[in-house]
Amino acid sequence: MKRLIAIILSLCLLAGFAAAENAPAAQEAAEMTAEELYRTGFNALKAGEYEKAKALFEQGAEKGNARCLNELGFLYEHGLGVGQSWEKAGEYYRLAADRGDKHGQYNLGLACINGRGVEANPEKALEYFQLAADQGLPEAMHILGVMYMNGTVVEQSYEKAAEYIRPAAESGYAVAQYALGYMYFNGLGVEQSAEKTAEYYQKAADQGYADALIDLGIMYMEGVGVERSWEKAGEYYRKAYESGDPTALAFLDQLVKDGILTKDYKLIPAK
């Protein structure tokens, strides 16, 4: 009996020590502003400390930070520190969107497109994408451009597509840079220009965007929009393959068969 009492007392003491250790952290969080809670929570998210991030985002949301609501949606969408739930993700994205957060508006738009956690509604998706694009979110501008390019919910217009995709590309968004390069290559809503294609593919490739790396390799191999260079072609194919795109391997192997690259994909000096 005395041994049981001693064990219980020990457990109580350990619990007390744990509470004492956590008290300063809890007090520190309570004294943070909503923005500080968001920043600290985001750092915890990047570090893989998902439960800590969730607690900080919840406190930030209670203090009115809409971005914290969006991040809570992200946690539920991907099941990070919580049980995965499209429905809970949709709830938080909607709360963030309703408070004017551009990231919440964009994510809610994606949910409306895919019908995940919310009712599928492409018209509502367009509405939320537009709200986010009006606040300058590159991802939203790009997806609106794609919708105009494909005629999804809106009247098909390459010119309108270019109007949305160009500012997204100029902001440095690699996906939009590649899309604008594609539009220049095919003359869709812009004047056809292989040189402009190479320019925007290069910008996307510099950020490691695999499709741009492969297409830029093709342009160097064929001398379209750039001066032909087998060395450059091989370099971009290698980078695409190293980034995890398996399709680049076929291009590299072809250069090996053509006697341009060695088996380890190094350039064979010209004789």
C-alpha positions in Angstrom: 0.0 0.0 0.0 2.8 2.4 0.9 4.5 1.5 -2.4 1.3 2.4 -4.3 1.0 5.7 -2.5 4.7 6.5 -3.3 4.1 5.8 -7.0 1.0 8.0 -7.1 2.9 10.8 -5.4 5.8 10.5 -7.9 3.4 10.7 -10.8 1.8 13.8 -9.3 5.2 15.4 -8.9 6.1 14.6 -12.5 2.8 16.1 -13.7 3.5 19.2 -11.7 7.0 19.6 -13.1 5.6 19.1 -16.7 2.9 21.7 -16.0 5.5 24.1 -14.6 7.7 23.6 -17.7 4.8 24.3 -20.1 3.5 27.3 -18.1 6.0 29.8 -19.4 5.4 28.7 -23.0 1.7 29.0 -22.6 2.0 32.4 -20.9 4.3 33.5 -23.7 1.8 32.5 -26.4 -1.0 34.2 -24.5 1.0 37.5 -24.6 1.6 37.3 -28.3 -0.2 39.3 -30.8 -2.3 37.6 -33.5 0.4 38.2 -36.1 3.1 36.9 -33.7 1.0 33.8 -33.1 0.7 33.3 -36.9 4.5 33.7 -37.5 5.4 31.4 -34.6 2.8 28.8 -35.7 4.1 29.0 -39.3 7.7 28.4 -38.2 6.4 25.4 -36.1 4.6 24.1 -39.2 7.8 24.3 -41.3 9.7 22.5 -38.6 7.1 19.7 -38.6 5.8 20.5 -35.1 2.2 20.2 -36.2 0.5 20.0 -32.9 2.3 23.1 -31.7 1.4 24.9 -34.9 -2.3 23.9 -34.5 -2.4 25.3 -31.0 -0.8 28.6 -32.0 -3.0 28.9 -35.1 -6.1 28.3 -32.9 -5.0 31.1 -30.6 -4.2 33.4 -33.5 -7.6 32.7 -35.0 -9.3 33.5 -31.7 -7.5 36.9 -31.8 -8.8 37.6 -35.3 -6.0 36.5 -37.6 -7.7 35.2 -40.8 -4.4 33.7 -42.1 -4.4 31.4 -39.0 -7.8 30.1 -40.1 -6.4 29.3 -43.5 -3.4 27.4 -42.0 -5.8 25.4 -39.8 -7.6 24.4 -43.0 -4.2 23.4 -44.5 -3.5 21.2 -41.5 -6.9 19.4 -41.8 -6.6 19.1 -45.6 -3.3 17.3 -45.3 -3.9 15.5 -41.9 -0.9 17.2 -40.2 -1.2 16.9 -36.4 -5.0 16.2 -36.8 -7.2 13.6 -38.5 -7.4 14.4 -42.2 -10.8 15.9 -43.0 -11.8 17.7 -46.2 -14.9 19.0 -44.4 -13.0 20.6 -41.6 -10.5 22.0 -44.1 -13.4 23.5 -46.1 -14.9 25.0 -42.9 -11.7 26.8 -42.0 -11.0 27.9 -45.6 -14.5 29.4 -45.7 -14.0 31.3 -42.4 -10.7 32.6 -43.7 -12.2 33.6 -47.1 -15.1 35.3 -45.4 -12.7 37.5 -43.4 -10.9 38.5 -46.7 -7.8 36.3 -46.5 -6.6 35.8 -50.1 -5.1 32.4 -49.4 -8.3 31.2 -47.9 -10.2 32.5 -50.9 -7.9 30.7 -53.2 -8.0 27.4 -51.3 -11.8 27.6 -51.0 -11.9 28.2 -54.7 -9.9 25.0 -55.2 -12.3 23.1 -52.9 -15.3 24.4 -54.9 -13.6 23.2 -58.2 -12.8 19.7 -56.8 -15.9 19.3 -54.6 -13.7 18.4 -51.6 -15.3 19.3 -48.3 -17.8 21.6 -50.0 -20.3 21.2 -52.8 -18.7 21.3 -56.2 -19.5 24.7 -57.7 -17.2 26.1 -60.5 -19.1 29.4 -60.5 -18.3 29.9 -56.8 -14.7 28.9 -57.5 -14.4 31.6 -60.1 -15.8 34.1 -57.6 -13.3 33.2 -54.9 -10.4 33.1 -57.4 -11.3 36.6 -58.6 -11.4 37.9 -55.0 -7.9 36.4 -54.4 -6.6 37.7 -57.7 -7.9 41.2 -56.9 -5.5 41.1 -53.9 -2.6 40.1 -56.1 -2.3 36.4 -55.3 -0.2 34.9 -58.2 -1.7 31.4 -57.9 -5.2 32.9 -58.2 -4.3 35.0 -61.2 -2.8 32.0 -62.9 -5.7 29.7 -62.4 -8.1 32.4 -63.7 -6.0 32.7 -66.8 -6.2 28.9 -67.2 -10.0 29.1 -66.8 -10.2 31.7 -69.6 -7.8 29.7 -71.8 -10.0 26.6 -71.5 -13.3 28.4 -71.4 -14.2 26.9 -67.9 -17.3 28.7 -66.6 -16.3 31.8 -68.6 -16.3 32.6 -72.3 -13.0 31.3 -73.8 -10.6 34.1 -74.4 -6.8 33.8 -74.9 -6.5 37.6 -74.5 -8.1 37.5 -71.1 -6.0 34.5 -70.2 -2.9 36.5 -71.0 -4.1 39.5 -68.9 -4.3 37.3 -65.8 -1.3 35.0 -66.5 1.2 37.8 -67.3 1.1 39.6 -63.9 1.4 36.3 -62.2 4.4 35.5 -64.3 6.0 38.9 -63.7 5.5 38.4 -59.9 7.9 35.4 -60.2 5.4 32.5 -60.1 7.1 29.7 -62.0 4.0 27.9 -63.1 2.7 31.2 -64.7 6.0 31.9 -66.3 5.9 28.5 -68.0 2.3 29.1 -69.1 3.1 32.5 -70.5 6.0 31.0 -72.4 3.6 28.4 -73.8 1.3 31.1 -74.9 4.1 33.0 -76.7 5.2 29.7 -78.4 1.7 29.1 -79.8 0.6 32.8 -80.3 -2.3 32.4 -77.9 -3.5 35.9 -76.9 -0.1 37.3 -77.5 2.1 37.8 -80.6 3.9 34.5 -81.4 7.6 34.7 -80.3 10.0 31.9 -79.9 12.4 34.3 -78.2 9.8 35.3 -75.6 9.0 31.7 -75.1 12.7 31.0 -74.3 12.8 34.0 -72.0 9.8 32.8 -69.8 10.8 29.2 -69.9 14.2 30.3 -68.7 12.7 32.2 -65.8 10.7 29.1 -64.8 13.6 26.8 -65.3 15.8 28.9 -63.1 13.3 28.0 -60.3 13.6 24.3 -61.1 10.3 23.9 -62.9 10.6 20.6 -64.6 8.4 21.2 -67.7 10.3 24.4 -68.4 13.6 22.6 -68.1 12.5 19.9 -70.6 11.0 22.3 -73.1 14.0 24.6 -72.9 16.2 21.6 -73.5 14.2 20.9 -76.7 14.5 24.5 -77.8 18.3 24.4 -77.4 18.5 21.0 -79.2 16.5 22.3 -82.1 17.8 25.9 -82.1 14.4 27.5 -81.7 14.4 30.9 -80.1 17.9 30.3 -78.9 21.2 29.4 -80.5 21.5 25.6 -80.9 23.6 24.0 -78.1 23.8 20.3 -77.4 25.6 21.1 -74.2 22.7 23.4 -73.0 20.1 20.8 -74.1 21.9 18.1 -72.1 22.3 20.4 -69.1 18.5 21.2 -68.9 17.5 17.6 -69.4 19.9 16.6 -66.6 18.4 19.2 -64.3 14.9 18.0 -65.1 15.8 14.4 -64.4 17.5 15.4 -61.1 14.4 17.3 -60.1 12.5 14.0 -60.3 10.9 14.1 -63.8 11.4 10.7 -65.3 10.4 11.9 -68.8 13.7 13.7 -69.1 15.6 10.4 -69.1 14.3 9.5 -72.6 15.7 12.8 -74.0 19.1 12.1 -72.2 19.2 8.5 -73.6 18.5 9.8 -77.1 21.5 12.2 -76.9 23.6 9.2 -75.7 22.4 7.2 -78.8 23.2 10.1 -81.0 26.7 10.2 -79.7 26.3 13.7 -78.2 26.5 12.6 -74.6 28.5 9.9 -72.8 26.7 7.2 -70.8 27.0 9.3 -67.7 25.4 12.2 -69.7 28.5 14.3 -70.1 29.1 16.1 -73.4 31.4 14.4 -75.9 33.9 17.0 -77.2 33.5 17.7 -80.9 36.3 16.3 -83.1 
